[in-house]
Amino acid sequence: MSNQYIQRLRSVRGEYEAARQGFAFVNQNWHKYNIYQEVYDVTPANFHRAAEYVFATYLIRLSAEFEGILKYHITTNHQGIAVPKDAKVDWLISRVSKAEGFKVDPTLRTHLDKARKYRNDFVHSGQLPVSPFTFETALSWFNTFLADLPDPLN
């Protein structure tokens, strides 16, 4: 199991929690602490909207980190495999699992696809879809896949 890869995703979780809690604090204390005097050209509505989008925003961040880990893993541990510049996450998952010699559990693959679909629906529509899972759940799915990988060779 690669603790380095797991830690990279845990760092994103920390960023997500900081943003989520920071927005909640600002939204609850806008007038109490005169926050409006400390920020320029930002309204309470901007903070409310940012708080509303924090899950989707950080799911994109988490997904990007996962994809980056897969690309890094191939380039460091399987240098004979060329990664196309436009490689999709499906290709990366398949190539990494094949290179490491394990089959992805079909249920896990369905979950990974669910996270990818949510991210794509949000990114391509600009609309905030209702999430059928939590940030922690998505993190768990990504970590379950990464748990089968060894540490990077460099």
N, C-alpha and C positions, 0 to 999 in steps of 0.2 A: 504494500500500500504506500502510495506517495503522500507523505505528510506535507511535503512542499506544495503540492497541488491543492490539497485540502485547505491548507493555510491561506493560499491565495483567494479561495472562495470565501473563507471566513472573514477575510479583510473586507470584502465587498459587503458581507452581512453587517459588519461594524459600521461601515459608511451608511448603509441603509437605515440602521437603527438611529445613528446620529442625525441624519436628515429628518427622519420621521418624528423623532422626539423634539428636534429643534423647531420644526414647523408647528408642532402641537404647542410648544411653549410660547412661541411668538403669537400664534392665533389666540391663545388664552390670555396673554398678558400685553396685548398691543397697547391698550390705554393705561393699564396699571403702571407700566415702566416707561411710558412715553416713547415706545419703540419708534413711532412715526418720526420722532426728532432725530433718530440715529440712522435712518435709511433714506436714501435719495431716490425719488421717483418710483417708489414701490408702495403699493397700496395693500390694505388688508386682503382685498380680493386676490391680489397676486399671490400672497402667502396661502390663502385658502385653496386656490387652484393648484399651486405647487404641492400642497399637502395631498390633494386629491390624486395627483399624478405620481406621487413618490413611489408607489408600488411598481407601476408600469415602467417608470424611469429606471429604477434599480433592477428590475427584472432584465431590462435591456443590458444594463451594466454587468449583471451576473452572467447572462448568456454570452456576452462578448468576452468576458474573462474565461469562461469555460471553453469557448472556441479558440481563444488564444493559447490556452493550456494544451489543447489537442494539437494545434499547429506546432507549438514548441516541442511537445513530446515527440512528434514524428521527426522533426528536424534534428533533435538531439539524440534520440534513442534509435532511430531508424533512418540513418542518413541516406540510404539507398532509395528511399521513397521521395519522389518529387511532389511537393505540394503546390498545386496550381494556385495562382494569385486569387482566383475567384472561387476557391474551394468552399463548398457549402458544408454546413455542420453535419448533414447526413453523410456526406462523403467522408468527413473527418472521423466521425464515430465508427463507420464501417472499416476504414483503413487502420485506425488505431486498434480496434478489437481484433481484426484479422492479423495485424503485425504482432500483437501480444498473445495471440492464440487463444482467445476466449470468445464465446458466443454471448451476445447481449441478450439477457432475458427479455422475452417479448413484452412482458408487462412494463419493464423498465423502459424499453424502447418506445412504447406507447406514451409513457409519462414524459419522456424527453421530447417526443413529438408534440405533446400537449403544450409544453413550455414554449417550444419554437413557434407553434401556431399562435399562441397568445401574443408573443412578441411581434410576430409578423402582422397579425391583425391590427395591433396598435400602431406599429410603425407605418404601415401602408394605408391605413384608413384615416389616421389622425383622430380617431374616436377612441375613447377609453372603454374597452370591453370589460364586462363583468368578469372577474377572475374566478375560475372554478377551483383554485388552489391558493395556498398562502406562499409567502416568500420562503418561509422555512421548509415547506414541502418541496418547492422547486430546488432549493439548495440541497435538500436530502437526495433528490433524484440525481443531480449532477455529481454529488459526492459518492453516491452508490456506484456510478460508472467509474469515477476516478479511483475508487478504492481498489480496483483490479489492476491499476498501473503501478509499475515500479517507479522509484525516484528517477529524475532525469540524470543522464550520464555526465553532464557538466555541472 
